[in-house]
Each structure stands twice: as structure tokens, then as C-alpha cells.
Amino acid sequence: MAEAWNGNPFDAFKYFRDAAKKEVPEALYVTGLQYTENFVVPRSWPIAYQYFKKASQLGLEAAGMAKKEMERRGLDTSTTLDIFAPGKERQK
């Protein structure tokens, strides 16, 4: 049985990241959004871009729009990060 969410944003991030690892497009998108805010995890445009890119490849339109906006602003500074490798999520 799945654990109930307790309202802790750090726990929520873990749940979304776990779902993102299973390539759930909406979870990839929300995890990417977390990396744009500098609240739960340190802001990282390259990591956010990779999450948006993957969600976009899986057909999530909002992620495609976010990816294009990052490209327009020049925030897609790294396309080589492996967002699913352990310990890479906080790399800048």
C-alpha cells in the first residue's frame, strides 16, 4: 500500500521524482518545475530542461512549451546530464 502524503514538499518532490524515474510525463514535468523554483531543490536550468525535454518526448504539451521557452531564453545550457543517474539531480 502506498504511503499517504503528509504535506511536506520535500516528500512530495521524492514522490514526483520516483514517478519521473518511471517516465510518467506529468511527473517529469512537475519535477522539472521544481528545478526552476529554488525552493525544494537548488535551481538548475539544465536539469529542469532535461526533465521538460523527456516529458515533451513522451507527448506532454506543457513540457514542450516549457522546453521551447527555455531554449528561447538560452537556459538549455546542458543537454548531456543524465537526470536518472543517482546523485546527478543536484549537479549544476
C-alpha positions, -999 to +999 in steps of 0.1 A: +000+000+000+013+035-009+022+059+018-001+089+023+014+123+015+019+143+047+020+178+032+058+180+033+071+195+000+103+176+002+084+143+004+062+154-025+094+160-045+106+125-038+073+110-049+073+130-081+109+121-088+101+084-082+073+087-107+095+106-131+120+077-130+092+055-143+088+080-171+054+094-161+052+125-183+033+147-158+058+137-130+087+145-153+072+180-159+065+187-122+099+176-112+113+199-139+093+227-125+108+221-091+142+228-105+131+262-118+119+275-084+149+272-060+126+261-032+127+224-025+159+217-046+185+241-058+176+258-091+192+241-120+181+252-155+200+223-172+183+197-150+149+213-155+154+214-192+162+176-193+130+168-174+110+190-197+127+175-228+119+139-217+083+148-208+079+165-242+093+134-260+066+114-242+039+138-256+032+162-228+024+195-245+030+217-215+065+203-212+072+210-248+061+246-243+084+249-213+113+234-232+108+258-261+107+288-237+139+277-220+155+274-255+143+308-264+158+323-233+190+304-237+185+284-205+191+250-221+228+251-212+235+214-210+220+185-229+243+159-215+231+155-179+217+121-170+187+130-148+181+094-138+217+086-126+220+086-088+233+118-074+230+138-107+198+156-097+217+183-078+246+188-103+249+223-117 
